[in-house]
Amino acid sequence: MKRFLVLALTLTMILSMTGCGSKGEQPSTEAPAQGETNTADDSGEKEWGEAENTWLSCISSNLLDGEHPFYQAQVFFDQCLREETNNKYGLDIYVGGQLGSDSEMVEGCLNGTYEFVLNSSGLFANISDDFNIFDLPYLFSSNEHAYAVMDSEIGQSALDSLEQYGMIGLGYGESGFRNITSSFQINTPADMKGMKLRTMDVPMHIEYFNMLGANATPMAMTEVFTSLQQGTIDGHENLSMGILSNRIYEVNPYIAVSEHIYTPIVYAMNADYFNSLPTEDQEAIRRAAARSIEMQRPDAQRQNNKALEIMEKDYGVTVTRVDKAPFMAVADEMYAKHPEYSDLVAQIRAADPANT
């Protein structure tokens, strides 16, 4: 098993025992100001901290600006936490990487600096090898297939594996299927030969894109726009809403809809903190996570579909819906190199609702 820092852009929670934050707002397409928190309660109820028993801790998060599956995941989780715990817990939302990089967020939750982290599943593969399976290319045929697996014993087993490293896995939201942006049109893997492509610092992602002929370059998302602008990299891969929210279309006018990897969002808490809570609070937090995930998944689908439409119609991006067959053929070669996953892959593919 391995534990090392990873790069990207996401979220966390900071413990406070005196007072902070308050009710999260529904996001609009305009990003909130960096570091902005919402302290007004439009319902007329008391704000947190006005009475000694109104809250136990403040859960803080770091997220991408504006509308985005990660943002909405936090908004829904905040709403459900407050409802399930009668305002005893909630999220205090920050934007723009203010609390640090992905590596700092994940490591912070691991060592207890933060109580909560909400991040892409691939980043948890750097903590528990059980998550590697979810980053194999073309593993899931649809969103519904992914949900069926994440909500099964397979998904739960990966969540449970986190506890030995100091985390409690609460469930899986949705980031979505990932596509490729570039400074030139991509139709086949041959077009990617020698391409400098930013990826997440996830071993399976790096291996797959190198096999496609690209030069996979792990990089923090905060560096991607400038790197594309300066020609340090030629493209990157991301979910469609991530491409839109980071304005990648301004420097990469081509999108290849490859849907090569489906990325779940993992909700996790620091184990020491979670286990220190009363049983009824633990149960309420689990209920809140489950409810928010049920709300967030269809919303993530909506956002990603909308993002492609916006970039194609409003920003003039050339969107190519590639023939996936040659990309999947390279994925099959990668699977052959990893026989250790063959049994689990067979179980996952058998769980596809389309096969029943």
N, C-alpha and C positions, 0 to 999 in steps of 0.2 A: 504494500500500500504506500501511497505517496502523499505528502503534504507539502505543497509549495505555492507561492503566490501566483496569481494569474491576472491577465489584463482584460479590460473592456469598460463598461460603463453601467453602474446600477445603483444599488440601494442598501440602507441599513437602519438600525434602531439604536438610540443612545439612552441609557438608563439615567433617569433623574429622580431624585427622591424629594424634591422641593417644589417644582412647578415649572412647566414649560408647555408650549404648543397648545393646539386645540383642534377643532374640527376641520378636516380636509374638505375642499370644495370640489364639485364636479369640474373637470377640466374643459377648457374651450380650445379652439385651434390656436389661440394666442398663448404663448408661454408665460407663466407667472414670473415675476422678477426673481433674479437669483437670490436664494436664501430666504425668500419670502415665506412666512408662515401665516396661518389664518387663526386669529384669536377671537373673532367675533362669533357669537352663537346666535343665528337669526331666529332661533326658536324662542328666544327670551329666557331660556334656562340659564342657570348660573354657569359662568365660565369655570374651567378647571382651576382648582386651587382656592376657590372662594369658600369652600368648606373642607374640613380636614378629610372627610371620607369620600370626596368626589373622584379621587383617582389614586392609583398606587404608583404608576410609573408612566413616563412619557416615552413613546416609541417613535424614534425619528428615522427618516428615510432620505435617501439621496437618489435622484432620478433624472431621466432625460427630460429636457424641456418640452412643454406642450403636450398635445394629445399623443399617446403612445401606449402600447399594451402594458409596459412596465408601470407607467403613470396610473393607468386605470386600475391595474391590479392593486396598487396602494390605496387608491380612492375607495374601491370596493371593500378592501380589507379594513380600512379605517372605519367605514360606515358600519360594517358588520361587527367589528370589535366593540364599538360603542353601544350598539343595540344589544349584543349578547352579554355585555358586562355592565350595563347601566352606566355608561361613561366612566368606568373605572380604568379602562385602557383605550388608547387610540394612537394614531400616527401623527407625527409632526413633520410635514412634508417640506423638503428642500429640493432645489433643482440645480442642474448644471455641474454636477461633479463636485459640489462644495465640500462634501465630507470625504473626498478622496477617490482613488481609483478602485476598480473591481478588486484588485489584489488586497488593498487595504480594508475594503468592506468585508470580504470573505474571511480574511485573517482576523479582523477585528471581532467578528461574530464567533470565530473559533476560539479566540483567547479570552472572550468575555468583555472586551471593550464595548461591544454593541450586543444588544439582545437579539436582534432580528436581521436577517438578510434575505432579500428576494433577488434571485439572479438566475442566469441561464444555466441549464443542467450541465453543460460542458465544463463549467468552472468547478463544479462539485466533483468532476472526475479527477481533479487534482487533489482531492481529499480522499475519496473512496473510488476504487477501481470499478465498483458496481455500476457507476454512471457512464462508463465508457461505451456501453452497448447502445445508448441513446444517440450517440454521435456518429454511428455508422451511416453512410449515405444511402438514401433511398430505402430506409428501413420501414417507413410508414407510407401506406398508399393514400391516406387521407387524414384529415383532422380527427374524424370519428375513430379511425383505426388507432391513432395515437392515444385518444382518450381511453379507449378500451384497455390498452396496455398499461397506461399510467395508473388507472384505477383498479388494476388487477394485483395479484400477488407479486407479479414481476416488479411493478412500480413501487409497491409497498416495501418489498425487500430492499430495494436501493435506498429508500428513505430510512429504513431501519438501520442500514449499515452506517449511517452518519453518527449514531449515538456513541459508538466506541471512540470517535474522534472528538466528541464534545458538542454535537449538534443534535437537535430534534427536528426531523423532517415532518412538515405539516401537510404537504400536498403539492400538486402540480398545476400551475396556471399555464397559459399559452403565450409564447412569443410568436411562433408561426414558422411557416416554411421560408427558407432563405433563398435569395436570388443573387445574381452577379451583376455588379455595375462595372462599366469600363469606359475608356476613352475611344474605343472602337467597337464595331459590332461583332458579337460572338454568336456563331451558329452551331459550331461543333467543338469538341475538345481540341482539335487541331488549331483552332484560332487562339487558344490559350497558351500555346507553346512559348515559353520564355517570359510570359506575362508576370509582372511583379504585382501580386495580389495580396492585399491585407486580409488576414484571417484573425479570428480569436486565437488566443494562446491555448488551443485545445488540440492535443496530439492527433486525434482522429481527423479533424478538419485539415490540419497541416499535411498529413499523409495523403489524404484523398486529392487535394489540389496539386500536390507535387506529382502524383500519379497522372493527373490530367495534363501535365506538362507545364504547369505554372510554377512560378517561384513563390511559394507561400511565405508571407512575411507577417508574423504576429506583431500586432501593434495596438496600443490603446486607442479606443474610438475617438478620444479627444484630439488625437494627432492626425486623424485620417483626412479631414478636409484640407488642411494645409499641405499634407504630403501629396495628395492628389493634385492640388493646385501647383505645386512645385515640380511635379513629375517624379517624385521619389518612388511612388507606386503608380501603377496603371489602372488599378481598380480595387474593388473590395466586395465582400459578400455580406448580406444582411437581410433581415426581414424587410418587407416593402415599407412598412411604416417607419422603420429605422432609417431607410434611405431618404424618405420624405422629411422626417423631423430633423435630420442632420443636414438637410439641403445638399445632399450629395449630387443631385441632378444638376447643380450649378457648375460642377467640375467634371462630372461623368455623365454625358448625355445619352448613354446606352444602358439598357437593362436587359439581361437575358433571364427570362423566367424559367429557371432550371429546377426550382423547388428541390434542391439536392439534399438538404437536411432539414428535418423538423426539430425545432428547439422548444422544449418545455421550459417553463419558469418554475424553479424550486422555491417553496416557502420554507424557511428553516429558522430555528431559534437556538440560542446558546443553551446547551443542556443544563448547566448548573443553574442558570436563571430560571428556566422553565420548570425544572424539578423542585425549585425552592417555592413555587407558587402553591397556593391551596388547590386541592384536587378540583374543586368546582370552577376555579379560574382556568386551570389547564383545559378542562372540558369545554369551557366557553370559548377559549382561544381556538381550539380545534374546530368547533362548530363554526366560528367566524371564518376561519380559513376555508372550510368546505363550502360555505355559502358564497363567499366572495369568488372562489374559483368557478363555481357554477355560473355566476354572473359574468365573469371576466372572459371566459373562453369564447362565447359567441361574439362578444364585443371585439375581441382581438381579430377574429375572422373579418368582421365588418371593417375594422380599421385598415387591415392589410389590403383588402379588396379595393377599398376607397382610395388608398394611397396610390396604387398602380394607375387607377383611372385618373386621378388628379395629375400625376406626373406626365402621363401620356397626353391628356387633353389640354391641360392648363400650362404646362411647362415645356411642351414640345419634345419630351424624351422619346427616343426610339425604343419601344418595348418589343422585344423579340421573344415569341413563345416557341422556344427551341424544341426540336425533336429530342426527347429525353433518352431515347434508346442508346445512343453512343455514350452518353454520360453514365447511364446505368450499367453498361458493359464494363466500364472502368471500375465502377463500384463492385461488380461481381469479382473482378480481379483482386480487389482489396479484401473482400470477404474470404477469398481463397487463401490469403496470407494470414488470416486470423481464425484458424480452425477452433480456437478456444471458445469462440462465441457461437459456433454452429448450432449447438443444441438450443441455446436461448433464442437465436434468430429464428429457428424453426418454430418455437413456441409463439414468438411474437407474430410471425406471419400467419400462423394458424388462428390467431386471435382477431384477424381482420374481419369486421362485420360483413364485408362484401363477399366473404367466402361461405357465409351461412345462408 
